[in-house]
C-alpha cells in the first residue's frame, strides 16, 4: 500500500476469535475527520449504532475543556471497511506485533462504541484546537459488513454495567457537592457507620441505613445545587451543622446507633431512612436555610417527636408510600412528604405546595377505598 495515500498509525496487533485487531494512537484532530456516524434518520435495523443523545455532548465536551490537565478517555472501538496492512517494526519474535498500521484513504471508519466521545471531542476542538495533537487510543476491527458491525456493538454492550450513583459520588473528587457529602458522612459517626458508599439501593438485610447517593441528593435539594456548581463557606457550614442536628434528632437512627434497633427493622417499619424522606427533608432544610437562618435547629429538634412509622397511615400513606405499603419516591411524593413535615413543624406552605395538598385530598378518598377493598 502506498504510504502517500494512506493513514498511518503506530499500532499493536492482537488476535481475538482468530481474527487480527489493532490498537492505535490517533490524534484528536483526526477523530472528527475519519470517524463517521450513521445518519440518525436511518432505521435502527439498518444502522450499526444507537442514535446520538445530543444532550450528553456538551457535558462531555465541558469535561475535557474544564480538566485539560487530567481528563481521561477510554478507547474508541471502530470497524474499518477498506484496505489495511500491518508492518512490524522488527522481525524479532517478541516485537512482531508492534508496528505500523496503514489504512487506505478511501476506507470507511465506523465507530462501534464511543460515538458520544467522538462528538464531544469534535465540539471541544472548536473551542480549544491546540488539543488536536493529543491522542486517544482506538481499537480497530476489520469490517466484514453491517451485520458484523452490529454484532460488535451488541457484544461490547452485552455485559456493560453502569456504576452505581453512590460509587460515582465516592470516586468523584472534582465536584464540590460530592466532596462535601463524603466529608460530612465521614465526620459524623452515625452516618459513617451506617452509610453504604457503593450501593444505590440497599438489600433487605443490609446492615446500613442509607445509600451515599440518597444523602447526596438530599444535599442537592438542601442547597439547590447541581453537579459542578460553587458552594460557599456559609452553605458548607450549614450543611455540616444540619446533618449533625438531624442525626441527633432522629430517635430511630439513634436507637440503631445504640444497638437498640437493627437497620433492617428501621428500614422495614419506618419511612425516615428512605430516599423519599431524605429528599423531602432536604426541601424543608432549604426553606429553613433561607427563612430561619438563626433558629433553624430548633425546628429540626422537634422532628424527634414525629411518628415516622409506616403504621401511621393517616400521615404517610399516599405521601411516602402507596396503599400497597410500597415506598414510592418521585417528584410528587417527595413534595407531599415535605409538605407534611413543614405542617408538623408549623411552617407555612407556598402556593404550589398548597395546590399539591388539594390534589392529595382527592387521592385520599381513592386510597381509603383501595384499603377497604
N, C-alpha and C positions, 0 to 999 in steps of 0.2 A: 504493500500500500504506500502510495506517495505521501511522505510526511508533510509536503507542502499543502496538500488538500485533505488534511485530516485533523481532528482533535487529538492531542497527545497528552496523556496523563501519567504521572508516576503511579504505579499500581502494585497491589499484591494480589496474586491469583490464588483462589481456593477452589475446592470441589464440594458440591452438595448434590446428593442424589445422582451421582455420576456425571454431573454437568459442571463445567467451569463457571465461576463467577469472579468478579473483580471488585476490590476496594480501592477507590482512588481519592485523591485530594483535589477538590475542584474549587477554584477561586470563586468567591461570592458573586463577582461581577458577571460570571458566565451563567449563573443559575437561571436568571430570567430569560436569557437568550436561547439556551439549548433545551431547557426542560419545558415541555408543553403540558397543558392541562386540557382535558376533553371539554368541549363546549357544554355548558350546563343544559342547553336545550335538548341534547341528545338523550333519548330514553335510557333508563338505568341498565337495561339488558344489553345495550349496545355501547356501554362505557366500561372502562376498567377501573374507575374510581368513584367515590362518592362526590356529590356536588360540594362546592366550597361554601362554608359558612362564613360569609364575608365579615360578619360582626366580630369574629375572632381575630382577624388580621391586624387591626390597629393595636390590640393588646400585645400581640407577639412582636410586632414591629417596635412598639414603645419599649418592650423589654430589652431588645437589642440596643436601642438608642440610649436608654437610661442606664445601661450597665455595660458600656463599651470595654471596660477593663476586665470583666469577669462573667460575661454571658456564656451560656453553654447550650449547644445544639447537638442532638443526637443525629445519626446518619440519615440521609435520604436513601430511599430504595427506588431504583428505576430499572426499566427494561430498555434494551437497545434493539431497534429494528434497523439493521444495516450491517455493513462490512466491519468486522472487528479483527484486529490482530494483536497478539501479545508477544513482546520481545524481552526475554530475560536480560538483566544487566550482566549476568555472569553465567558461565557454563558449569560452575561448581554446583554439585547437587544441593547443598544447603541454601543456595541463593537462586535456584532455578525458578522460584515463584515470586521473585521480586524483579520488577522491570518496568517497561513502558507499555501502556495500552493505547493503541491507535484506533480511532473510530472515524469512519468516512464522514465528510462534511454533510453529505446528503442523508445521513442516518436520522431516524426519528427516535427521540428520547421520550419515554412516557413514565411519569412518576407513579409508582405503586403505593408509596407511603411517604408522606411529608409534604403534601400539596399546600397545606396552610403555612408551613415553614417557608416554602418556596415563595409564596405570595408575600409573606411578611418581609423576607429578605429583599424582594423587589421594592417594596414600599420604603424600607429603611434606607436602601441605597439612594433613593431620590433625595433624602434629607442629608445623608452622610455618605457621599460617593467614595470617600477615602477608605471606607471599609471594604471596598471591592477587591483589594489584594489579600484579604484574609480568606481562609479556606474552610470548607465543610467536607466531611467525608461522605462519599456516595458509594453505595453497594449496587453494582451493575449486574443484571442478569441478561442473558440473550433472550430476545423476544421471539417467540415462535407463533405469534398470532394472538388475537384478542382473548381467546379462551384461556391461554396460559397467563396473560396479564391479569385477568380477573381472578384466576386461581391464586396467583401470588398475593393479590390484595386480600383475598379471603383467608389464606393461610397465615399472613402476617398479623391479621386482626382476630384470628380464631381464639387464641389463648391470651390476648391482651387483657390485662386487668388494671383499671384505673386505681390510683392510690386513693385512700380514704381522705375525706376532708381533714380529719384530725391529723393524719400523718403529714399532709401537705402543710398544715399550720406549724407542726412541730419542726419541720425541716426548713421553714421559711425564715430567713434571717434578714430580709430586706424590708418587709412590711412592718410598719410601726405597730399596728394593731395586733398582728400575730406575735411579735416580740413581747409586747406589753402583756398580752394574755398569758403567755408562758411564764413571764416573770411573776405575775400575780398568783398563778396556780402553784408555782414552786415556793412562793413566800408564805403562803397560808397553809398550815399543816393539814387541815381538813381537806382542802382541795388537792393538795399534793398527794395525799394518801388515796383519795377516792376518785381521782380523775383518770379516765382511760385516755392516754395520749395517742393511741393508734386507731382504735375502732370508732366508727361513725355511729353505730347503734350497738347497744350493749346486749349481750346474750342474757337469757332469762336468769341464769345462775351466776352472773358476773359479780365479782367482789367489789365492783366500782359503783359509784352513784351517778357520775356524769361522764359525758364524752367531751373531749377538749374542743371539738368543733361546736358543740352546743354553747359552751361558755364563750367562745369566740363570737358566735352570732349574737349572743346576749350583749356582749361588749359593743358590737357594731350598732345595736339598737340604742344602747345607753348613750353613746357619743354621737350617734347618727353619722358614722364614718364608714367609708368604703375602703377597700384594699388600696393601699398606696397613699392615702390622704394623711396630711400632717396632724399630729396630736400634740396639743400644748401641754406645758407642765401642769397647769391647773386641771386639765382633763385627766392627765395621768394620775395625779394625786387623788382626784375624786374617785376614779375607778378602783384604785387600791383600797381606799377607805370604805367604799361601798361594799366590796366583796367581804372585807373583814366584818363589817356590821351585819351583812346578810347572813354570813356563816354563823355568827353568834346569835342571830335572831330566829333561825330555823330550828325549832325544837327537835324535829325528827332527824335532821342532819347531826345535831349534837348527840342524840341518842345512839346513832351509828358510831360516831367518833368515840363514845364511851363504851361501846360494845353492848349496849342495851337492846339494840335492834340490828338486824343484818341489812346490808344494802338491798338484797333481794326482797325482803319484807317491805322496805320503804318504797321501792320502785313498784311493787305489786299493789300496795294498799294506799298510796298517796300520789298526788299529782306533782308535788313540788321538787322533783328531781328531773322531770321530763323536759324536753326541749320547748314544749308549748308554754310551760311555766317560766322557764328561764328567759325566753324571748319576751314574754308578757311582762315580767318584772323589769326587763330592760327598758320597755316603753315607759313604765312607771318611773323608773330611775331617771330617764331622760327628762320627764316632766319635773321631777324634784330638783334636778341639777339646775334647771333654768328658772324655776319658780320658788324654790326653797333652798337657796344656796347655803344658808347658815343653820337651818334646823331640819334638814332632810333626814338625818339619822334618827330623829325622834319618830318619824313616820315608819321607818324601816323596823325599828324596835317593836312596834305594835303588831308586826307580822307574826310574832310568836303566839299571838292569841287567835290566829285564824285556823279554822278547821280545814286542813288540806286533804282530808281523806276522800277516797273515791266513794265511800258510803254517803258522803254529803252530797247527795244527788240534787238537792234543791239549789245548790250553788254551782256545781261544776259540770253537771250533765248538760250537754248542748253547748258548752263552752270548751272545756279542756278535753272532754271525751264524749263519744256518741252514746245513744241509748243502749247499744250493744256492749258498752263498757270499754271500748277501744279508744286509747288515747289518739286524738286527732289534731295534728298540727298543720295549720295552713294560715293564710293571712287573716281570715275571718275569726278563727278560733283563738289565735294569738291576741287579736284586738279585743274580743269578747272577754277573754280571761283577764286581760289588763284592765278592762273597764270595771269588772267586779272587784279587783284588787283596789283600784282607786276609790270605788264606792266604800269599801270596808275601811279605807284609811281616811275617809272624809274629804277626799279630793274631788274637785269638780270635773265633769266630763265636757269635752268640746262638742261642737255641733255634730261632727261626723261620728263621734263616739255615741252620742245620743241617738243618732239615726240607726246605728248598729243595734242599740238596745230595742228600738222599735221593731226591728226585724226579728229579733230573737223571741219577742212576745208571741208572734205567730208561730214560730218554731217550737216554743214550749208546749203549745197545745198539741202539736203533732207528736212531739216526743212523749208526752203523757199518754197519748192514745196508743203509741207503739209499746210503751211499758205495760199498759193494761192488757194489751192483746197478747 
